Amino acid sequence: MLTEAEQALLSLLRANARASTAELARKLGVSRTTVQSRIERLELRGIITGYGVRLSPDYEQGLVKAHVLLTVTPKLADKVVRSLEALPPVRTLHSVSGNFDMIVIVDAPSIRDLDALLDRIGAMDGVERTSSSIILSTRVDR
């Protein structure tokens, strides 16, 4: 369970993981030492496992993104995961309940590239069925 202070720190780090400890401390109303020790504790507890890159809206706007729903052969699910993991356009892979087994979020530089990617995913050993939806806009991204 996270404290309110830890949740506030994580919220600021999600918005800008490169913010300095001084900036974070100012926004949280605590000392830099307090911020640094909280970050270290969150890392030691495995809550923070790394830091990432957030792409500019201008760059992201040029990409074609899609959700790809997959039905997979249960015995080949691990193989499908490894195959998807190896594809750079795969951004996120979720295992889900319901009519499908997995949801893959992908991006591509063009519709043509997305079409080729979807064909590649559909042809993977263990993928029985796919259904895809192109993302038109993102309303909330935290």
Backbone as a chain_set.jsonl record, in Angstrom:
{"seq": "MLTEAEQALLSLLRANARASTAELARKLGVSRTTVQSRIERLELRGIITGYGVRLSPDYEQGLVKAHVLLTVTPKLADKVVRSLEALPPVRTLHSVSGNFDMIVIVDAPSIRDLDALLDRIGAMDGVERTSSSIILSTRVDR", "coords": {"N": [[0.841, -1.176, 0.0], [0.541, 2.199, -0.815], [1.545, 5.322, 0.555], [-0.117, 8.543, 0.855], [1.732, 10.522, 0.279], [3.659, 9.117, -1.191], [2.116, 8.377, -3.386], [1.583, 10.912, -4.452], [4.174, 11.674, -5.184], [4.756, 9.692, -7.116], [2.851, 10.397, -9.025], [3.824, 12.887, -9.89], [6.262, 12.024, -10.967], [5.353, 10.379, -13.022], [4.342, 12.286, -14.73], [6.654, 13.705, -15.351], [9.456, 12.169, -15.462], [12.029, 12.999, -15.447], [12.265, 15.156, -13.839], [13.936, 17.262, -11.534], [15.177, 16.481, -8.224], [15.008, 18.708, -6.605], [12.989, 20.236, -7.835], [10.819, 18.457, -7.597], [10.696, 18.305, -4.808], [10.002, 20.939, -4.173], [7.425, 21.12, -5.314], [6.122, 19.223, -3.79], [6.425, 20.156, -1.265], [8.411, 19.402, 0.524], [11.717, 18.39, 1.702], [14.651, 18.056, -0.448], [16.17, 15.839, 0.249], [14.267, 14.232, 1.474], [12.618, 13.631, -0.723], [14.467, 12.237, -2.335], [15.019, 10.024, -0.68], [12.492, 8.842, -0.548], [12.119, 8.116, -3.229], [14.224, 6.266, -3.505], [13.351, 4.301, -1.667], [10.979, 3.493, -2.94], [12.061, 2.392, -5.237], [13.627, 0.312, -4.126], [11.608, -1.265, -3.027], [10.543, -2.222, -5.298], [8.535, -0.913, -6.586], [8.991, 1.289, -8.225], [10.467, 0.505, -11.135], [11.933, 1.359, -13.21], [12.647, 3.955, -15.626], [11.134, 5.828, -18.205], [10.718, 6.897, -21.648], [8.88, 9.57, -22.847], [7.1, 10.31, -25.641], [6.884, 13.068, -27.925], [3.834, 14.867, -28.551], [3.612, 15.729, -31.228], [5.25, 13.913, -32.639], [4.003, 11.486, -31.935], [1.501, 11.917, -33.053], [1.89, 11.462, -35.703], [1.95, 8.744, -35.933], [0.271, 5.641, -36.587], [-1.903, 4.095, -34.526], [-3.063, 1.114, -32.935], [-5.409, -1.149, -31.39], [-5.105, -4.545, -30.948], [-6.876, -7.383, -30.779], [-6.502, -10.649, -29.612], [-7.069, -14.126, -30.085], [-5.71, -16.964, -28.803], [-3.985, -20.121, -29.106], [-4.066, -22.03, -26.261], [-1.836, -23.673, -25.374], [0.214, -22.566, -26.785], [0.528, -20.016, -25.949], [2.674, -18.792, -24.497], [4.668, -18.81, -26.449], [3.534, -17.099, -28.331], [3.535, -14.723, -26.85], [6.323, -14.304, -26.58], [6.992, -13.968, -29.292], [5.542, -11.641, -29.936], [6.721, -9.861, -28.178], [9.176, -9.531, -29.358], [8.711, -7.846, -31.46], [9.28, -4.602, -32.448], [7.19, -2.604, -32.949], [5.223, -3.272, -31.113], [3.75, -2.005, -28.331], [2.417, -2.425, -25.903], [1.275, -5.281, -24.141], [-1.421, -7.072, -23.104], [-2.86, -9.564, -21.048], [-6.071, -10.817, -21.021], [-9.473, -11.231, -19.799], [-12.481, -12.715, -21.124], [-13.876, -12.675, -24.466], [-11.574, -12.663, -25.945], [-8.049, -13.426, -25.666], [-5.787, -11.862, -25.382], [-4.739, -8.423, -25.526], [-3.142, -6.34, -27.703], [-1.252, -3.454, -28.024], [-0.26, -1.488, -30.607], [1.952, 0.434, -32.736], [2.53, 2.158, -35.816], [4.28, 3.609, -38.614], [2.636, 4.146, -40.804], [-0.499, 3.452, -42.503], [-0.141, 1.393, -44.32], [2.136, 0.118, -43.246], [1.041, -0.655, -40.804], [-0.915, -2.442, -41.686], [0.717, -4.487, -42.745], [1.99, -5.27, -40.38], [-0.198, -6.233, -38.891], [-0.899, -8.42, -40.481], [1.383, -9.947, -40.088], [1.232, -10.479, -37.335], [-1.182, -11.917, -37.275], [-0.405, -14.2, -38.645], [1.24, -15.524, -36.914], [2.435, -18.42, -35.237], [0.191, -20.037, -33.246], [-1.593, -17.969, -32.949], [-4.935, -17.704, -33.26], [-7.1, -16.078, -33.996], [-7.756, -12.672, -34.87], [-8.697, -9.31, -34.097], [-8.913, -5.986, -34.925], [-8.637, -2.521, -34.009], [-8.291, 0.75, -35.039], [-6.803, 3.401, -33.327], [-8.254, 6.435, -32.911], [-8.057, 8.83, -31.44], [-6.507, 9.905, -28.386], [-7.835, 10.364, -25.321], [-7.321, 10.5, -22.572], [-4.261, 10.116, -20.97], [-2.214, 8.864, -18.761]], "CA": [[0.0, 0.0, 0.0], [1.305, 3.435, -0.897], [1.056, 6.469, 1.323], [-0.525, 9.658, -0.002], [2.953, 11.209, -0.154], [4.265, 8.301, -2.249], [1.247, 8.5, -4.554], [1.814, 12.241, -5.021], [5.487, 11.622, -5.832], [4.614, 8.892, -8.333], [2.088, 11.189, -9.987], [4.753, 13.863, -10.476], [7.245, 11.301, -11.783], [4.676, 9.952, -14.252], [4.235, 13.462, -15.599], [7.994, 14.07, -15.804], [10.408, 11.335, -14.728], [13.33, 13.673, -15.427], [12.227, 16.317, -12.945], [14.985, 17.221, -10.512], [14.671, 16.297, -6.862], [14.673, 20.034, -6.092], [11.68, 20.591, -8.378], [9.839, 17.581, -6.955], [10.591, 18.723, -3.407], [9.254, 22.204, -4.144], [6.023, 20.837, -5.606], [5.555, 18.412, -2.711], [6.565, 20.87, -0.004], [9.329, 18.665, 1.409], [13.122, 18.597, 1.356], [15.216, 17.2, -1.512], [16.593, 14.586, 0.884], [13.047, 13.431, 1.656], [12.229, 13.136, -2.043], [15.427, 11.218, -2.76], [14.849, 8.799, 0.114], [11.235, 8.199, -0.975], [12.376, 7.474, -4.523], [15.053, 5.084, -3.249], [12.494, 3.281, -1.042], [10.085, 2.965, -3.965], [12.876, 1.531, -6.103], [13.98, -0.895, -3.361], [10.394, -2.072, -2.871], [10.16, -2.718, -6.612], [7.4, -0.159, -7.11], [9.6, 1.932, -9.392], [11.412, -0.46, -11.695], [12.681, 1.987, -14.287], [12.176, 5.241, -16.102], [10.939, 5.698, -19.636], [10.701, 8.047, -22.539], [7.552, 10.0, -23.291], [7.286, 10.907, -26.957], [6.156, 14.321, -28.122], [2.557, 14.718, -29.253], [3.819, 15.889, -32.671], [5.75, 12.637, -33.161], [2.951, 10.486, -31.731], [0.398, 12.212, -33.953], [2.216, 10.907, -37.008], [1.879, 7.282, -35.901], [-1.035, 4.99, -36.623], [-1.934, 3.18, -33.393], [-4.211, 0.208, -32.964], [-5.588, -2.237, -30.434], [-5.271, -5.799, -31.658], [-7.367, -8.409, -29.871], [-6.041, -11.958, -30.078], [-7.42, -15.413, -29.509], [-4.515, -17.788, -29.009], [-3.986, -21.508, -28.666], [-3.529, -21.977, -24.893], [-0.52, -24.29, -25.234], [1.214, -21.772, -27.494], [0.437, -18.633, -25.473], [4.015, -18.279, -24.177], [5.367, -18.584, -27.722], [2.948, -15.889, -28.906], [4.055, -13.595, -26.068], [7.726, -14.079, -26.974], [7.001, -13.449, -30.669], [5.073, -10.259, -29.89], [7.739, -9.099, -27.452], [10.293, -9.289, -30.269], [8.326, -6.869, -32.487], [9.393, -3.226, -31.948], [5.961, -1.802, -32.938], [4.352, -3.652, -29.996], [3.978, -1.104, -27.194], [1.872, -3.014, -24.685], [0.586, -6.555, -24.323], [-2.235, -7.403, -21.932], [-3.629, -10.796, -20.994], [-7.39, -10.351, -20.582], [-10.574, -12.189, -19.746], [-13.518, -12.408, -22.097], [-13.874, -13.399, -25.738], [-10.211, -12.709, -26.471], [-7.052, -13.787, -24.659], [-4.779, -10.815, -25.255], [-4.885, -7.169, -26.26], [-1.837, -5.801, -28.055], [-1.295, -2.079, -28.517], [0.844, -1.346, -31.56], [1.974, 1.643, -33.556], [3.251, 2.024, -37.082], [4.396, 4.917, -39.269], [1.628, 4.362, -41.849], [-1.529, 2.412, -42.619], [0.482, 0.263, -45.025], [2.972, -0.597, -42.28], [0.14, -1.28, -39.835], [-1.508, -3.592, -42.368], [1.739, -5.548, -42.789], [2.176, -5.727, -39.005], [-1.363, -7.04, -38.53], [-0.741, -9.692, -41.195], [2.461, -10.688, -39.412], [0.694, -10.969, -36.058], [-2.176, -12.938, -37.574], [0.257, -15.401, -39.153], [2.076, -16.143, -35.883], [2.067, -19.736, -34.743], [-0.526, -19.936, -31.982], [-2.645, -16.956, -33.043], [-6.079, -18.297, -33.951], [-7.99, -15.061, -34.536], [-7.456, -11.304, -34.458], [-9.639, -8.243, -34.404], [-8.157, -4.768, -34.64], [-9.295, -1.211, -34.066], [-7.348, 1.859, -35.092], [-7.056, 4.428, -32.318], [-8.437, 7.738, -33.574], [-7.488, 9.857, -30.566], [-6.323, 9.524, -26.99], [-8.496, 11.393, -24.508], [-6.622, 10.563, -21.294], [-3.045, 9.294, -20.964], [-1.488, 9.182, -17.521]], "C": [[0.888, 1.242, 0.0], [0.686, 4.505, -0.006], [0.61, 7.55, 0.344], [0.69, 10.39, -0.551], [3.631, 10.438, -1.292], [3.433, 8.387, -3.528], [1.44, 9.847, -5.239], [3.149, 12.276, -5.766], [5.409, 10.836, -7.137], [3.847, 9.652, -9.411], [2.979, 12.22, -10.677], [5.773, 13.173, -11.381], [6.621, 10.777, -13.071], [4.586, 11.103, -15.246], [5.59, 13.856, -16.168], [9.032, 13.32, -14.967], [11.796, 11.968, -14.65], [13.351, 14.904, -14.534], [13.303, 16.166, -11.878], [14.367, 17.002, -9.142], [14.294, 17.641, -6.251], [13.287, 20.465, -6.57], [10.576, 19.756, -7.73], [9.604, 18.0, -5.505], [9.763, 19.997, -3.281], [7.774, 21.952, -4.353], [5.347, 20.054, -4.483], [5.628, 19.095, -1.351], [7.405, 20.134, 1.02], [10.764, 18.943, 0.964], [13.551, 17.68, 0.205], [15.626, 15.848, -0.951], [15.397, 13.657, 1.079], [12.605, 12.828, 0.332], [13.167, 12.012, -2.475], [15.242, 9.924, -1.973], [13.55, 8.085, -0.252], [11.415, 7.481, -2.306], [13.188, 6.198, -4.316], [14.233, 3.967, -2.62], [11.55, 2.659, -2.062], [10.829, 2.056, -4.938], [13.226, 0.228, -5.392], [12.783, -1.831, -3.193], [9.913, -2.63, -4.21], [8.943, -2.018, -7.193], [7.838, 0.653, -8.323], [10.657, 0.968, -9.899], [12.225, 0.12, -12.839], [12.035, 3.294, -14.681], [12.108, 5.174, -17.613], [10.967, 7.017, -20.37], [9.249, 8.33, -22.905], [7.761, 10.759, -24.592], [6.426, 12.153, -27.113], [4.844, 14.06, -28.846], [2.703, 14.858, -30.767], [4.308, 14.591, -33.304], [4.652, 11.581, -33.09], [1.816, 10.67, -32.729], [0.633, 11.618, -35.341], [2.132, 9.394, -37.072], [0.436, 6.805, -36.011], [-1.005, 3.942, -35.522], [-3.184, 2.319, -33.462], [-4.201, -0.721, -31.759], [-5.819, -3.487, -31.27], [-5.677, -6.842, -30.627], [-7.016, -9.765, -30.45], [-6.728, -13.092, -29.342], [-6.244, -16.32, -29.834], [-4.755, -19.217, -28.543], [-3.352, -21.546, -27.282], [-2.119, -22.556, -24.739], [0.591, -23.484, -25.905], [1.236, -20.318, -27.02], [1.807, -18.042, -25.158], [4.814, -17.975, -25.442], [4.842, -17.309, -28.389], [3.481, -14.659, -28.182], [5.491, -13.285, -26.474], [7.823, -13.488, -28.378], [6.567, -11.988, -30.708], [6.098, -9.353, -29.223], [8.895, -8.708, -28.372], [9.97, -8.247, -31.341], [8.4, -5.45, -31.924], [8.099, -2.413, -31.978], [4.984, -2.151, -31.804], [4.72, -2.792, -28.799], [3.546, -1.735, -25.887], [1.177, -4.312, -25.042], [-0.119, -6.891, -23.019], [-2.836, -8.788, -22.116], [-4.969, -10.407, -20.393], [-8.383, -11.504, -20.482], [-11.596, -11.803, -20.806], [-13.37, -13.225, -23.364], [-12.493, -13.523, -26.358], [-9.251, -12.997, -25.326], [-6.058, -12.67, -24.377], [-5.216, -9.569, -26.01], [-3.475, -6.624, -26.461], [-2.048, -4.372, -28.542], [-0.045, -1.875, -29.358], [0.821, 0.044, -32.173], [2.842, 1.409, -34.776], [3.291, 3.398, -37.751], [3.328, 5.191, -40.326], [0.6, 3.233, -41.803], [-0.947, 1.178, -43.298], [1.345, -0.563, -44.074], [2.12, -1.302, -41.226], [-0.489, -2.53, -40.434], [-0.531, -4.764, -42.412], [1.974, -6.128, -41.393], [1.02, -6.626, -38.575], [-1.331, -8.395, -39.226], [0.296, -10.565, -40.507], [1.972, -11.279, -38.087], [-0.302, -12.103, -36.306], [-1.578, -14.246, -38.049], [1.112, -16.109, -38.106], [1.516, -17.494, -35.466], [1.417, -19.581, -33.369], [-1.615, -18.883, -31.982], [-3.772, -17.553, -33.881], [-6.943, -17.25, -34.648], [-7.565, -13.697, -34.032], [-8.635, -10.4, -34.803], [-8.932, -6.954, -34.027], [-9.021, -3.526, -34.777], [-8.221, -0.142, -34.072], [-7.765, 2.899, -34.06], [-7.132, 5.774, -33.029], [-7.871, 8.874, -32.757], [-7.372, 9.296, -29.159], [-6.866, 10.658, -26.14], [-7.825, 11.582, -23.157], [-5.43, 9.638, -21.377], [-2.226, 9.695, -19.752], [-0.263, 8.349, -17.372]], "O": [[1.871, 1.312, 0.737], [-0.531, 4.576, 0.16], [0.916, 7.485, -0.846], [0.691, 10.828, -1.702], [4.119, 11.043, -2.246], [3.984, 8.461, -4.627], [1.459, 9.922, -6.468], [3.241, 12.844, -6.855], [5.944, 11.275, -8.155], [4.177, 9.549, -10.592], [2.902, 12.405, -11.891], [6.106, 13.691, -12.447], [7.287, 10.735, -14.106], [4.736, 10.911, -16.453], [5.685, 14.289, -17.317], [9.434, 13.782, -13.899], [12.641, 11.523, -13.873], [14.354, 15.617, -14.482], [13.547, 15.066, -11.383], [13.192, 17.296, -8.921], [13.355, 17.712, -5.458], [12.501, 21.0, -5.79], [9.526, 20.283, -7.36], [8.468, 18.046, -5.034], [8.924, 20.116, -2.388], [6.946, 22.517, -3.637], [4.147, 20.201, -4.251], [4.974, 18.668, -0.399], [7.159, 20.219, 2.223], [10.996, 19.642, -0.022], [12.906, 16.67, -0.078], [15.447, 14.822, -1.608], [15.5, 12.448, 0.876], [12.257, 11.649, 0.268], [12.715, 10.959, -2.926], [15.305, 8.838, -2.55], [13.506, 6.855, -0.266], [10.921, 6.368, -2.488], [12.867, 5.159, -4.894], [14.392, 2.804, -2.991], [11.338, 1.447, -2.059], [10.278, 1.06, -5.407], [13.132, -0.845, -5.988], [12.938, -3.052, -3.216], [8.974, -3.426, -4.247], [8.378, -2.477, -8.185], [7.135, 0.699, -9.332], [11.617, 0.651, -9.197], [13.106, -0.548, -13.38], [11.004, 3.686, -14.135], [12.945, 4.525, -18.24], [11.201, 8.084, -19.802], [8.491, 7.416, -23.232], [8.511, 11.734, -24.638], [5.365, 12.269, -26.499], [4.75, 13.14, -29.659], [1.998, 14.184, -31.517], [3.843, 14.206, -34.377], [4.4, 10.869, -34.062], [1.234, 9.692, -33.199], [-0.316, 11.31, -36.061], [2.231, 8.816, -38.154], [-0.494, 7.487, -35.58], [-0.197, 3.015, -35.56], [-4.221, 2.737, -33.976], [-3.155, -1.036, -31.192], [-6.635, -3.484, -32.191], [-4.914, -7.15, -29.712], [-7.209, -10.006, -31.642], [-6.94, -13.027, -28.131], [-5.831, -16.434, -30.988], [-5.612, -19.481, -27.699], [-2.202, -21.133, -27.133], [-1.292, -21.975, -24.036], [1.771, -23.695, -25.625], [1.899, -19.48, -27.631], [2.076, -16.897, -25.519], [5.551, -16.99, -25.494], [5.618, -16.532, -28.945], [3.839, -13.667, -28.817], [5.836, -12.123, -26.689], [8.645, -12.606, -28.625], [7.157, -11.184, -31.43], [6.314, -8.22, -29.653], [9.518, -7.665, -28.178], [10.869, -7.808, -32.058], [7.649, -5.123, -31.005], [7.911, -1.58, -31.091], [4.029, -1.413, -31.561], [5.849, -2.836, -28.311], [4.229, -1.598, -24.872], [0.568, -4.435, -26.104], [0.509, -6.983, -21.964], [-3.27, -9.143, -23.212], [-5.01, -9.736, -19.361], [-8.159, -12.594, -21.007], [-11.571, -10.686, -21.323], [-12.815, -14.323, -23.35], [-12.264, -14.389, -27.202], [-9.599, -12.832, -24.157], [-5.548, -12.55, -23.263], [-5.955, -9.64, -26.992], [-2.715, -6.468, -25.506], [-2.919, -4.114, -29.372], [1.077, -2.062, -28.888], [-0.194, 0.74, -32.136], [3.756, 0.583, -34.772], [2.441, 4.248, -37.487], [3.127, 6.343, -40.71], [0.803, 2.206, -41.156], [-1.23, 0.05, -42.894], [1.295, -1.793, -44.09], [2.44, -2.413, -40.806], [-0.585, -3.56, -39.768], [-0.912, -5.903, -42.145], [2.139, -7.338, -41.242], [1.241, -7.67, -37.96], [-1.696, -9.408, -38.629], [0.11, -11.773, -40.363], [2.263, -12.43, -37.762], [-0.265, -13.127, -35.624], [-2.187, -15.301, -37.872], [1.653, -17.181, -38.375], [0.305, -17.686, -35.357], [2.03, -19.053, -32.441], [-2.48, -18.894, -31.107], [-3.589, -17.867, -35.057], [-7.456, -17.484, -35.743], [-7.073, -13.566, -32.911], [-9.445, -10.699, -35.68], [-8.405, -6.84, -32.92], [-9.985, -3.484, -35.542], [-7.342, -0.13, -33.21], [-8.945, 3.231, -33.941], [-6.172, 6.196, -33.674], [-7.266, 9.792, -33.311], [-8.052, 8.337, -28.796], [-6.396, 11.792, -26.238], [-7.763, 12.701, -22.647], [-5.563, 8.493, -21.809], [-1.613, 10.762, -19.737], [0.462, 8.487, -16.387]]}, "num_chains": 1, "name": "protein.A"}
